[in-house]
Amino acid sequence: MSDGFVAGARLDGPVTVHDLARQLPPIADLANLCRSLAMLDAILSPEWEYRYYSFDVSWADGEEMASMRNGSGDEYSIVFCAAGAYVRGFDHESPITPYDRDRDGEPWPGVLDSVPAVFRRFVDEPAFTDEDGTPVVTACLWREASDDRWHHGTIDFPSDHPDPDGATMLFKLLVDRSPKAFQRFAEDYHEVTVDLEAVRALYALRPLDPGIVASLNSEITLADLAEDISAIGYPQEG
């Protein structure tokens, strides 16, 4: 059976936004992958506060947002809009965090400096800043709808850190886009056995049926997922 998405590169070494920009898929494919991740997590983790991946089809007028939060202070947000897509990631242990005592609340040089005007409002978006207005960011990429590639700022990373901007850890499943990669992640994170064929079905955006749901989590039903399916914008029959 096809894995639905064309798998990206395996993360065999450190990745920064420089590498990530070459490895992320086009905007529409990335949105579909994020939708699949969110739907899988909704099935495996019915309680929203314990989910790792989420997707909000109605985040703002004309905008959708994919997000990740690992419960330890690391997160990413991806806004999909008519202009294109904007990616913000934050690794709380990154050496380029704005919360380093030498940074005094300022993002690392180059991380946000080149964000184009069409996406600048996301730099100061309250959901992506702290109570003092500091952008909570260590990694940033963007791609306008007419672009043929992803972009990032010109950044001089510390040379003595294995994951200077957190991209290796934050975006692992956006680079290795194989269902098996999600299966490995989910079995470790949720501490359950995860059916690979069901993961493949969701990566292919097949509409859910009771059998697929039960193969992933026998304690919920398709009806239980109605609100999540609608909020995520996952395909439905009919």
ABEGO torsion letter per residue (X at the ends): XBAGBBBBBBBABBBBAAAAAAABBBAAAAAAAAAAAAAAAAAABABAAABABBBBAAABBGBBBBBBBAGAGBBBBBBBBAAEBBBBBBBAABAABAABAAAGGBBBBGAAAABBAAAAAAAABAAABBAAGBBBBABBBBBBAABABBBBBBBBBBAABABAAGAAAAAAAAABABAAAAAAAAAAAAGBBBBAAAAAAAAAGBBBBAAAAAAABAABBAAAAAAAAAAAGBBBBX
